[in-house]
Amino acid sequence: MNQTLKKLLVSALAFSLCICAGSALAQAQNKPAAHFSQLQLPPLSSIEIKKPERTVLENGLTLYLMENHELPLIDAQLLVYTGSRWEPISKAGLASIVGEVIRSGGSERFPGDALDDELDKCATSIEVGIGQNQGSASISSLAENFPRALEILSDLIRQPVFPQEKIDLCKKEMSGSILRRNDDASSICSREFSRLLKGKDSPYGHQTELATLAAISREDLVRFHAEYFQPQNMILGVWGDFKSAEMKALVEKQLGTLPKGEAPRPAIPAIDEEAAATSGVFLIEKTDVEQSFIRLGHSGGKQSDPDYYALVIMDNILGGGFSSRLFCNVRSDKGLAYSVGSSWGAGMDVPGIFLASGSTQLATTVQFINAVKVEIERICREEVTLEELDRAKKTYLNGFVFSFDSTGKIVSRLMAYDYYGYPADTLEHFQEKIAQVTQADVLAAAKKHLKPDQLAIMVVGNPEKFDQPLSVLGQVKTLDITIPGAE
């Protein structure tokens, strides 16, 4: 067959396929599309979560190992039982500086600036930080570079040098953040609402100020590190391309030789009960904004509460997404919100915060608040519909799988349960308990845990442009967010 004939045949075949495809497309376009509610989907399969190997070294360090040979990579996460909730309030910011300068300052063997250059050359990342409830360190590297990375991290954790110039640099950066913290109205509302319900002078509500930074010395960093960075208060998770026996031996060599400390594991600081029970109307005046930023809520609960699963579903129905009551009724139907939603805050070892929040035009501020209150009251008064319940459970469970779509997410979640003292099988029963939630469960949980008549209501905005004075909602307390020491 000559080349010309071949080209003609190929062209004819391609033309025929186009005609067929066009006909099929036309038929599909003429056929009415099925509504999404008519789609028949099979039930979700249970998530089978591979368990990592867990061991405790002789010095008390807990080790999680999980092999994954898909890529020549190894990641590690180290949890340290510490946090800013244990720092002296007069030295607020200490914990954060410790975490920052362990990494930026380095150790005698691995000075911070030289360490940056070495890690850049071998495409390795090592990070260290301390938040409110825990300290953490992480490694991300090629498998061949991991032994060196673990050696470095071990030395940083064991004997950081805390150079004064790095402490001063960290303080300068934090001072800049303090001076800018009132620039964004949404951030102000989030920060001050949390402090209101946790107690502004409590371990959970205090904040770093210019004066507390000035009070922190290098000796404070050394003492804080010595007290909390002890192996019996650490959990290390490693996942990636390795053999478990070899990795365990490597960890034993680098971190298993850390001397076991004598300081006991710190007790969890108590919650400020008076602050947690705060209710009323609170205003933060900000006249340079064109909308109001609003939060309503009260103290929440813990994930260990038996009602937690019902509250997760309740929150999803109330304000957890585009099909939630707050979104549909307050934003879509009434047009009162740029954004609106809710969150049932459940802490791991201390109560979180329940809140409904959003932003609206200044001229619809009180209307927005009243509309949100109506929905909170309604979910405490009557059962949710079967359609709402089914949609909320499917939405949550469909998204739940993405919390465990990688080895790292699985190991990290199990480490967190271990860190906060939850049963090892907590994760295994999560789907089952969500699926078992009933309409009656949601109503009972809402009635027990939501307090629509005891809400704290916070508004950040320009009161001169509100639709009504906030006093129609109750006595108003104006909060001062002036930055102490700022010129």
C-alpha positions in Angstrom: 0.0 0.0 0.0 1.5 3.3 -1.0 1.9 6.3 1.4 -0.8 8.4 -0.3 -3.4 5.6 0.2 -2.4 5.2 3.8 -2.9 8.9 4.5 -6.3 8.8 2.8 -7.4 5.8 5.0 -6.2 7.4 8.2 -8.0 10.7 7.4 -11.2 8.8 6.6 -11.0 6.9 9.9 -10.4 10.1 11.9 -13.3 11.8 10.2 -15.6 8.9 11.1 -14.5 8.9 14.7 -15.2 12.7 14.9 -18.7 12.1 13.4 -19.5 9.4 16.0 -18.2 11.4 18.9 -20.2 14.4 17.7 -23.3 12.4 17.5 -22.8 10.9 21.0 -22.1 14.4 22.4 -25.3 15.8 20.8 -27.3 12.9 22.3 -25.8 13.6 25.7 -26.5 17.3 25.4 -30.2 16.7 24.5 -30.6 14.3 27.4 -31.7 16.0 30.6 -28.9 15.9 33.2 -29.6 14.0 36.4 -29.9 16.0 39.6 -26.9 15.3 42.0 -29.4 13.9 44.6 -30.3 11.1 42.2 -26.7 9.8 41.9 -26.3 6.4 43.4 -23.0 6.0 45.2 -21.8 2.9 46.9 -21.2 3.0 50.7 -17.8 4.2 51.8 -15.4 1.5 52.6 -13.8 1.5 56.1 -10.3 3.0 56.1 -7.7 0.4 56.9 -4.9 2.2 58.6 -1.5 0.5 58.7 -0.1 0.7 62.2 3.5 1.9 62.7 5.9 0.0 64.9 6.0 1.6 68.3 8.8 1.1 70.9 10.1 2.9 73.9 13.8 3.3 74.2 15.6 2.8 77.6 15.9 6.5 78.2 12.1 6.9 77.8 11.9 8.3 74.3 8.9 6.8 72.4 9.6 5.8 68.8 7.2 5.3 65.9 8.5 3.7 62.6 6.7 3.1 59.4 8.3 2.0 56.2 7.2 3.4 52.8 9.4 2.5 49.9 7.6 4.3 47.1 10.1 7.2 47.0 13.7 7.5 48.2 12.7 9.9 50.9 12.6 9.9 54.7 10.7 12.3 57.0 10.7 12.6 60.8 8.8 14.5 63.4 9.8 14.9 67.0 7.2 16.0 69.6 8.5 17.5 72.9 6.2 17.9 75.9 6.5 21.6 76.3 4.8 24.8 75.2 4.2 28.5 75.9 1.5 27.5 78.4 4.4 26.7 80.8 6.4 29.8 80.3 6.3 32.6 83.0 3.7 35.1 81.9 6.1 37.9 82.8 8.4 36.4 80.1 5.8 35.7 77.5 7.5 34.8 74.2 10.2 32.7 75.9 9.1 29.3 74.5 8.8 30.7 71.0 12.3 32.1 71.1 13.7 28.9 72.5 12.3 27.0 69.5 13.5 29.6 67.0 17.0 29.9 68.3 17.6 26.2 68.7 17.4 26.1 64.9 18.8 29.5 64.0 21.6 29.5 66.5 22.6 25.8 66.1 25.1 24.0 68.2 28.9 24.1 68.6 29.3 21.4 66.0 26.6 22.8 63.7 26.5 26.6 63.9 23.2 28.0 62.5 24.5 29.9 59.5 26.9 27.1 58.4 24.1 24.6 58.9 21.8 26.5 56.5 24.4 26.2 53.8 25.0 22.5 54.4 21.3 21.6 54.4 20.7 23.7 51.2 23.4 21.7 49.4 21.9 18.4 50.2 18.2 19.4 49.8 17.4 18.7 53.4 15.1 20.6 55.7 15.4 20.7 59.5 12.9 22.9 61.4 12.3 23.5 65.2 9.5 25.4 66.9 7.4 25.6 70.0 3.7 26.4 70.1 1.2 26.8 72.9 0.8 23.1 73.8 3.9 21.3 72.3 7.3 21.7 70.9 8.2 20.0 67.6 11.1 19.4 65.3 11.1 17.9 61.8 13.4 16.5 59.1 12.7 16.1 55.4 15.4 14.6 53.3 16.6 12.1 50.7 17.0 8.7 52.3 20.7 8.8 51.7 21.1 12.0 53.7 18.8 11.1 56.6 21.6 9.7 58.9 23.4 13.0 58.7 20.2 15.0 59.2 19.3 13.0 62.3 22.9 13.5 63.7 22.4 17.2 63.3 19.0 17.3 64.9 20.2 15.2 67.8 23.0 17.7 68.4 20.7 20.7 68.2 18.3 19.1 70.7 21.1 18.0 73.0 23.2 21.1 73.2 22.1 24.2 71.5 24.4 27.2 72.1 21.8 30.0 72.0 24.1 32.8 70.7 23.1 36.2 71.9 23.0 37.7 68.4 20.4 35.2 67.3 18.3 35.9 70.4 18.5 39.6 69.7 17.5 39.1 66.0 14.6 36.9 67.1 13.4 39.5 69.6 13.6 42.2 66.9 11.4 40.2 64.5 8.9 39.5 67.2 8.8 43.1 68.3 7.9 44.0 64.7 5.1 41.5 64.7 3.7 43.0 68.0 3.7 46.5 66.5 1.7 45.3 63.5 -0.7 43.0 65.3 -3.6 45.5 65.2 -3.4 46.2 61.5 -5.9 43.5 60.4 -9.4 43.6 61.9 -10.1 39.9 61.3 -7.0 38.9 63.2 -7.9 41.2 66.0 -11.3 39.6 66.4 -9.9 36.1 66.4 -7.1 36.9 68.8 -9.1 38.9 71.3 -12.1 36.6 71.3 -9.8 33.7 72.3 -8.1 35.8 75.0 -11.5 36.8 76.3 -12.6 33.2 76.9 -9.3 31.9 78.1 -8.3 34.8 80.3 -5.8 37.4 79.0 -3.4 36.7 81.9 -3.8 32.9 81.9 -1.4 30.3 80.4 -3.7 30.0 77.4 -4.5 33.7 76.8 -1.4 35.7 77.7 0.4 37.3 74.8 3.9 38.5 74.1 4.5 42.2 74.7 7.5 44.5 74.2 8.2 44.4 78.0 8.0 40.6 78.3 10.5 40.3 75.4 12.9 42.7 77.1 12.7 40.6 80.3 14.0 37.4 78.6 17.7 36.6 79.0 19.9 33.9 77.4 19.9 32.2 80.8 16.1 31.9 80.6 16.5 30.0 77.3 19.1 27.7 78.8 16.9 26.9 81.8 13.8 26.3 79.7 15.6 24.0 77.4 17.1 22.0 80.2 13.8 21.6 82.0 11.6 20.4 79.0 13.9 18.8 76.4 14.2 15.4 78.1 13.9 12.1 76.3 11.1 10.7 78.5 9.0 13.7 77.3 9.7 13.1 73.6 8.0 11.1 70.8 9.8 10.6 67.5 8.1 9.4 64.4 10.0 8.4 61.3 8.5 7.3 58.0 9.8 6.6 54.5 12.4 4.5 52.6 14.3 2.5 55.3 14.4 -0.8 57.1 13.0 -0.6 60.5 15.8 -2.5 62.3 18.4 -0.3 60.8 16.5 2.9 61.6 15.9 1.8 65.2 19.7 1.3 65.6 20.3 4.7 64.1 17.9 6.4 66.4 19.4 4.5 69.4 22.8 5.8 68.4 21.7 9.5 68.0 18.9 10.0 70.5 18.9 6.9 72.6 22.0 8.2 74.4 20.3 11.4 75.6 20.4 11.1 79.4 17.0 10.7 81.0 16.0 13.8 82.9 14.9 14.1 86.5 12.2 16.7 86.1 8.7 15.2 86.1 6.4 15.7 83.2 4.7 19.1 83.7 1.1 19.2 84.9 -1.4 20.7 82.5 -2.2 24.3 83.6 -5.7 24.8 84.8 -8.2 26.7 82.7 -9.4 30.1 84.0 -13.0 29.1 84.9 -14.1 32.7 85.3 -12.9 33.7 81.9 -14.4 30.5 80.3 -17.8 31.5 81.6 -17.6 35.0 80.2 -20.7 36.3 78.3 -22.0 39.6 77.2 -21.3 42.1 74.4 -17.8 43.3 73.6 -16.8 46.0 71.2 -13.4 46.8 69.7 -13.6 50.1 67.9 -11.8 50.2 64.5 -12.9 53.1 62.3 -10.8 52.4 59.2 -12.8 49.3 58.1 -15.8 49.0 55.8 -17.3 45.9 57.5 -17.8 44.4 60.9 -15.9 41.3 62.0 -18.0 39.3 64.5 -17.6 36.3 66.8 -20.2 34.7 69.0 -19.5 31.8 71.3 -18.4 30.3 74.6 -16.1 27.7 76.0 -16.2 24.4 74.1 -15.1 20.9 75.0 -12.5 18.2 74.6 -12.2 15.4 72.0 -12.4 12.8 74.8 -16.0 13.9 75.5 -18.5 11.0 74.6 -20.6 13.6 72.8 -17.7 14.7 70.6 -18.9 12.8 67.5 -22.4 14.2 67.7 -21.0 17.7 68.2 -18.9 17.3 65.0 -22.0 16.5 63.0 -24.0 19.2 64.7 -21.4 21.8 63.9 -21.2 20.6 60.2 -25.0 21.2 59.9 -24.9 24.5 61.8 -22.0 26.2 60.0 -19.6 23.7 58.5 -19.8 24.4 54.8 -21.7 25.6 51.8 -24.8 23.6 52.7 -24.8 24.6 56.4 -27.7 26.5 57.9 -25.6 29.6 58.6 -24.3 29.7 55.1 -27.7 29.1 53.4 -29.9 31.2 55.8 -27.6 34.0 56.8 -25.5 34.5 53.7 -27.5 33.1 50.8 -31.1 33.8 51.8 -30.8 37.0 53.9 -27.6 38.3 52.2 -26.2 39.4 55.6 -22.7 38.0 55.3 -19.5 38.1 53.3 -18.5 35.0 55.1 -20.1 33.0 57.9 -19.5 29.7 59.6 -19.1 27.9 63.0 -16.6 25.7 64.7 -17.1 23.4 67.7 -13.7 23.8 69.3 -12.6 20.5 71.0 -9.1 20.6 72.5 -7.1 17.5 73.1 -6.4 18.0 76.8 -8.2 21.3 77.6 -11.5 22.6 76.4 -11.6 24.5 73.1 -14.0 27.3 72.1 -17.4 27.1 70.3 -17.8 30.0 68.0 -19.9 31.2 65.1 -18.2 33.9 63.1 -18.3 36.0 60.0 -18.1 39.5 58.5 -20.9 41.8 57.3 -21.6 45.3 56.2 -21.4 47.8 59.0 -25.0 48.7 58.4 -26.2 45.1 59.0 -24.1 44.3 62.1 -26.9 43.7 64.6 -29.1 42.0 61.9 -26.2 39.5 61.3 -25.8 38.8 65.0 -29.5 38.2 65.5 -29.7 35.9 62.5 -26.8 33.8 63.7 -28.3 33.6 67.2 -31.6 32.3 65.7 -29.7 29.4 64.1 -27.9 28.5 67.3 -31.2 28.6 69.2 -33.0 26.5 66.5 -30.4 23.7 66.5 -30.9 23.4 70.3 -34.6 23.3 70.0 -35.5 20.9 67.3 -34.1 17.8 65.6 -32.2 18.3 62.4 -33.7 16.7 59.3 -32.7 13.3 58.1 -31.4 14.9 54.9 -29.2 17.3 56.9 -27.9 14.5 59.0 -27.1 12.2 56.1 -25.4 15.0 54.1 -23.3 16.1 57.1 -22.1 12.5 57.8 -21.3 11.9 54.2 -19.5 15.2 53.9 -17.4 14.6 57.0 -16.6 11.0 56.2 -15.8 11.7 52.5 -13.3 14.3 53.8 -12.0 12.2 56.6 -10.2 9.9 54.2 -7.9 12.8 53.1 -6.6 13.1 56.7 -4.9 9.7 56.1 -3.9 9.7 52.5 -0.2 9.6 53.3 2.1 7.7 55.7 3.1 11.0 57.3 -0.4 12.0 58.2 -1.1 8.6 59.8 2.0 8.6 61.9 1.5 12.2 63.0 -2.1 11.6 64.1 -1.1 8.5 66.1 1.8 10.4 67.7 -0.6 13.2 68.7 -3.0 10.7 70.3 0.0 9.3 72.2 1.2 12.7 73.2 -2.1 13.7 74.7 -2.8 10.3 76.3 -5.6 9.0 74.1 -6.2 5.3 73.6 -4.1 3.7 70.8 -7.3 2.6 69.0 -9.0 6.0 68.9 -8.5 6.3 65.2 -9.8 2.9 64.4 -13.3 3.7 65.7 -13.6 7.2 64.4 -15.6 6.4 61.2 -17.8 4.0 63.0 -18.8 6.5 65.7 -19.5 9.3 63.2 -21.7 6.9 61.2 -23.7 6.0 64.3 -24.7 9.5 65.2 -28.5 10.0 65.1 -30.9 13.0 65.0 -31.6 12.5 68.7 -27.9 12.4 69.4 -27.4 15.8 67.7 -30.2 17.4 69.5 -29.2 16.1 72.9 -25.6 17.2 72.4 -26.6 20.6 71.2 -28.9 21.1 74.2 -26.2 19.9 76.6 -23.3 21.8 75.2 -24.5 24.9 73.4 -25.5 27.9 75.5 -27.4 30.4 73.2 -28.4 32.5 76.2 -24.8 32.8 77.6 -22.9 33.9 74.4 -20.0 36.1 74.4 -20.5 38.5 71.4 -17.5 40.4 70.0 -17.6 43.0 67.3 -14.6 44.7 65.6 -15.8 47.7 63.6 -17.0 51.3 63.5 -20.0 51.6 65.8 -21.1 54.9 64.3 -22.1 53.0 61.2 -23.9 50.1 62.8 -27.6 49.6 61.9 -28.5 49.7 65.6 -26.4 50.4 68.8 -24.9 47.1 70.2 -26.7 48.0 73.4 -29.9 46.5 72.0 -28.1 43.1 72.5 -27.1 43.9 76.1 -24.6 46.0 78.1 -21.6 46.8 76.0 -18.0 46.7 77.2 -15.4 48.4 75.0 -12.1 46.6 75.0 -8.7 48.4 74.8 -6.2 46.7 72.5 -3.6 49.5 72.7 -0.1 48.0 72.4 1.8 48.7 75.7 5.1 50.5 75.1 4.4 51.3 71.5 5.3 54.9 70.5 
